[in-house]
Amino acid sequence: MLSRAARISNIDACGAVPIRDGSHAIFELPNGIVARIGKPDSYRTARRELYISQWLNQNGIATVQAVHSIPQPTVVNERPVTWWTLIPDHRSSTPEELGRMLRRLHALTPPTDFPLPSYAPFDGLREHIESATTIDEDDRSWLLTQFVRLRQQYDELDHPLPPCVIHGDAWQGNLVVPRTGDPIVLDLDKVSVGWREWDLVQLAVDYTDFQRITDSQYQSFVDAYGGYDVTQWPGYRVLADIQELRWVGFALGRSDTRKAAAIEATHRIACLRGVMPKPWTWQAL
């Protein structure tokens, strides 16, 4: 598929190197180009990512840039392929750098030239649970009960602040820092309008449930964001539980074709069900 899309767009794809195969398949190509292959029938999402990249860069938030000389997206077998400029020699952001970027992002007025969707935290989650073939019925029943409980609790949450522009998948790997220049935002497909806490909860969960970062690192994130500690918000545990259930759903969505994902999904479910004590260790997929 990548070869065909490259031929259509007159791009050299010889020696393409896979970078990641998550919700999108991403490849590094010659001449400093990165190909990002979307899900089937996601043309509108891919097109919106291109608009978002341009809009954020125009508003002072450095973001991965599309290759403007190529008409985009390229569609093959109903899957959109977008072409981006490679960011060489970079590292993941620190918690402080992530907090600083999110503070600026959340202060933006939503664009008027194109609409941003409302953030949908439960989108696709029930389907992943119901269709999973690698878990037993006891685990499936527990996950569905958890889904219903969290959906109800989420609907009952009070929130004092209006929705704002959020990234939707704000972890340190989605803000990268090159040797020179500003940190650069990646993975724009979930940029939307929603509660700012969704952008704060991922690092907070890393701190409270996984202990991937230290007390001082988490405090630097809070300070850089402006002093708001989402773990002290009464609704934090509900959002944290939803986020962790989503990570289980992601593993389940890949478990039919990947043994490692099936094993990881089983481990994550055991953690959520209290079989494994915190802090947890989950493997990236």
N, C-alpha and C positions, 0 to 999 in steps of 0.2 A: 504493500500500500504506500509506504513512504517513497519508494522508487517511482511509482506512478505519479504521485503528487509532485515530486521533484521534477519529473519530465514535463508535466503540464506547466509548471512555473519556471522552467528553464534554470533549474538549480542543480548543482553538482552534489549528489548524495553518495558518491563512492566513499567507502570507508566510514560510513555513519557509525557513531558510537552511542549506544544507549546511555542516557543519563539517569532516567527514572521511569518506572512503569507503575505509576499509582493510578489516580483517577484519570490522568492523562499519560500517554506515552510520549517521552521527550528524548530527542536525539541531538547530539552535536554533529554538525556537518562541516565540510571544508569551508574556508573563506569566512569563518567567524559567524556562522548562522546556526541557530537552534530551531529545530522543528518541533512543534507541539501538536500532537494528534488528539482531537477531542473525541467525546463519546458519539455514538450514532445520533443523528437528528439534533445535534447541538449547535447548528449553524448560528442561531441568534445569540447564543452565549459567547461563541467565539468572536462574533462581530462586536458584541458589547465589550469584550476584553480589549479589543483594539481601540475603541473609543475611550475606555477608561484609562488606558496607558497614556494616550495623548492628553486627556484632561488632567490627570494627576501631574504629569510633567509640566504642563502649563501653569499649574497651581503650586509649583515649588516643591513637590514631593517626587524625588527621583525614583523612576519606575522603569522596569525593563521596557526597551523600545522595540517596536516592530520594524522590520526591514521595509522601508517606505517605497523602494523601487519595485516591489512585487505586489501585484493585485492580490488582495486577501479577503476572506480565507479561500484556500483551495479545497474543493470538496471532492472526495473520492469515496465511493460506496457509502454515501450519506454521512461520512465523517469529515468534519472540517479540519484542515491543517493550517496552522498559522506559523509565520516565520519571524523569528526574533533575533536581535543582535546579541551575540555571545558576550557574557561578562567574564573575562578571564581572571584567573588568580584572585579569588575572593574567599572570604570566610563568612560563617554565620554571624549574625549580630549578637552583641551582648544583651542581657536584659535591660540595661540602661538605654542602649541605642534603640531597642524595640519600644520601650516606653515613650521615649522622646518622639519617635515617628508617629505612634498611635495618638499622642496628644495633638499633634498637628493635623493628622487625618480626621480625627473626630471633630475638629473645629471647622472643617470645610462646609460650605453651603452645598447641598447636592446639585449636580449639574442640571441645566435647563435644556441643553441641546439633545439629550437622550435620557430616557428614564432608567433609574436603578430599581431592581426588584426589591421587595421586602424580604428580609432574611427569614428563611424557613428552616429552623433547627431540626425539625422532624422529617424533612423531605427524604423519602426513600427508605427510611429506617425500618418501618414495619415490614416493607416488602423484603428487605434483606433477611429479617428474622424468619418470616413465614416461608421463604423459598429456600432457606439453607438446608443442605442435604447432609452435612457432616456433623450435626449435633443431634442428640437424642430428644425425645418429646418432653422430657422433664425440663431440660434446659430451655427448650423453645417456649414452653408454657411459662417458665419463670421470666424469661426475657419479655414476652408479650405482656405479662402482668406488670412488669417494671415499666414498660412503655406506656401503658394506660395510666399508671399511677403518676408518672412524671409529666405526662401530657396534662393531666388534671391540675397538678401542683403548679405547673408553668402558667396555665391559664388563670390561676388564682393569684399570681404574684402582683404586688403593687410596685410601680416604678415611678419615681418622682421626676425623672428627666425625659425629655422627648427623644425619639429615635434620632440617629445621626448616621453619617456615612461610616460604614465599618468595612474592614478587610474581609472578615468572615473565616479566615484561617490563619490567624496571627500567631505564628510561632517563630522561633529564632531563625530557622532555616528559610523562611519566606521573606526575610530582610537580610540581604547579603552586603558585605562591606568589601569593596575592591581596595587595592593598595593605595589608590589616590581617589579622591572625590567622596561624595556623600553615599551613605547606605542606600541600597536600591531595593525597591519592593518587587517581589515576584508573585506569581500565581494569583491572577486577578479575577478568576472565574466566579469567586464567591463575594466579590465586592458588592455591597448592597446597602440598604437602609435598615437599621435595626438597633437594638440595645447595645450600647458601648461595652457592656459587661461581657458580651460574647467575644470581644477582642482581648479582654483582660483575663478571662477564665483559663485559657490554655496554659499560660505561664504560671498562673496561680495553682492550678492542679499539679503541674510539674513540681511545684514547691511543697504543697500540702500532702499529696498522695504518693508521689514518686521520689521526692527529695533529690531531684536532678540538679537543683540549684541550692545554694547556701542562703542562710538568713540575710547576709549582706547583699548578695546578688538580687534577691527578691526585693529588698528594701530600696536598692538602687532603681529597680523598675518602677516601684511605687512613687519614689521621689521624682523620677524623670517624667512620669505621667502627670504629676501635679499634686501628689499626696493622697490620691484616692486608692485605698486598699480594698479590692473587691472581695477579699476573704472576710471582711468585716460587714459586708452587706448581708442583710437577713436572707436574701434569695440565693446566696452563693452556692449552698450545697445542692439546691435544685439544678442550677445551671451546670455545676461540676458533674453531677450524676448523669445529666443528659449528655454532656460532652463525652464522658467515658462510655456511655451506651452507644453513642455514635461511633466511637473508635472500635467497639466490638462489632457493630454493623459493618464497618469498612472491612474488617478482617473476614467476616462471614461472606461478604460479597465477592471475595477472592478465593474462598476456601474450596469451591468446587473444582478449580483447576490448579490449585497450588497446595501441596501437602503442607508446606511451611505455614501458610496462612491458616489452614485448618487447625494445625497444632496450636498456633498462636491464639486463634479465636477461642479454643477450648480453655487455654490458660487464662485469657482475659475474663471469660465468663466465671471461672473459678474464683478469680479475684473479686469480681463484683458480688458474688454470692457468699463471700466471707471465708472461703476455704483457705485463701492465701492472705497472710497478714500484710498490712502496710508497713513500710513503703514497698510498693510494687515495682517490678521490673518487667516492662513490656518491650518486645523487639519491634523495630520499625519494619514496615512492609512496603 
